[in-house]
Amino acid sequence: MSDRLQSIIRAKGPIKKIGVVGMGYVGIPAAVLFADAPEFESVLGFQRVSASSGYKVDMLNRGESPLKGEEPGLEELLGKVVAAGRFRCTSDFSEVTACDAVTLAIQTPFKNPKDLIPNFSALTEGLRQVGRHLAEGTLVVLESTVTPGTTAGMAREILEEESGLVAGEEFCLAHAPERVMVGRLLRNIREHDRIVGGIDEVSTARAVELYQPVLTTGKIVPMTATAAEVTKTAENAFRDLQIAAANQLALHCEAMGVNVYDVRAGIDSLKGEGITRAILWPGAGVGGHCLTKDSWHLERGAQVLGRASLWYPHGAESIFGVARKINEFMPEHMVHLTVEGLKRVGKSPKGAKIALLGWAFIQNSDDTRNTPAEPYFAALREAGAEVRVHDPFVGKYPGIVVSHDFEGTLAGADAIVVFTGHHHYASLDPARMKELSGREHPVIVDGRNVVDPDAFIRAGFVYKGIGRGDKNNHPIR
Ligand code: SAJ
């Protein structure tokens, strides 16, 4: 515990002015919630004037949210705090000096999913900007998802280098990972428990002071900065692992001629004190910007921070890495099911017309980040098929024509493949779809358990479904 930092904080008094760097879907709700808390005086939103995001500064200062999609309560709250003069957006980072606390909510994608090297360039730039104008006694908090070791490592080094101040002695430093989800940004910040981890106890206490006022039902969960980084990456790695376990079980059930959904219901029936199975759902793959990268952040953290070499039983690969491989295999398996289905009616993918239903990575959303449909689309195109994409929520996607014309997409289709569980696909009519396809035995590949196999088999379809070992070799009607 640094007495020096403790006395600096005491002399500075309670947090009043807050800066939030990065006006995105993490920073904006955080900023307006801080601005609405009576414990604080004012909030500055910092946004660099980049080609892609510079427009947000004026938009936010007009009280308009630049975020797409429905975010209950956000626009009203933004208008309220702007009108009250409690929130302002700026691109002038020199105003950081006046802040008692500064949070950084800057995205940390992978340069490309193949090499799994995080792209920290935007975060690094934000840290340099904050460091250059950092005043003694300020609390700096990273909210971005980072590789464990980053806060007490790279972030600390940059802030100290730029400010000439010493973290833990002259300023506070912490990690408080965001748990926002599109469509419930404000609710998640208020209601989810908040992991808050400082590089030392004074920093943790100062960060608790910052976040406590914005929580309603959420509780603060204090720990060290590195433990907070591990928590964030691991909570998503565990979800990815659970999904991978369901996917591996589905593949086994296909091999054993069993319906994985019967097995899933059976496993789920085991209940009682202290018993958990939490079996999730098998499917066509795992997309999004969380689960596809956080396991690799966790692995990298273990490698970077792990002082001794990592020990796995008999040199085995990390279970989180294996889980990623299984989930990334599922789109390949969808290709396999499509090819097998076509083969049953004497066709090959070459020259086949495929109707791909669903491009968004998650049901009833337009979010397409890391969609598992993309590797499927590329593989089938590579095999010489014509793939037409339908998605009622997705407007456009680079290099892909996404149609909203369901019947047009199905016209002449040799195979119809469900990739996303949009509610539009929950009540598909086999007779109508067969008619639209114009084929005697069209193939239906169900990646999200949305169709009734028997209804489609009776209508003359060749059915293939993830985990449907009980149906995948049915006699063709
Ligand atoms: N998926 C499955 N089977 C499942 C659940 C999901 O295949 O049983 C697939 C989805 O189709 C999608 C991908 O996994 O392609 C991710 O789905 P998700 O429900 O995990 O949604 P995300 O990626 O938006 O995850 C976010 C995360 N939230 C944050 O990082 C703050 C995650 O921690 C949450 O658990 C998740 O939302 C949630 O529960 O909604």
Boltz pocket constraint, residues with backbone or C-beta under 6 A from the ligand:
constraints:
  - pocket:
      binder: B
      contacts: [[A, 178], [A, 179], [A, 180], [A, 181], [A, 235], [A, 236], [A, 239], [A, 243], [A, 280], [A, 281], [A, 282], [A, 283], [A, 284], [A, 285], [A, 286], [A, 287], [A, 288], [A, 289], [A, 290], [A, 291], [A, 361], [A, 362], [A, 363]]
      max_distance: 6.0
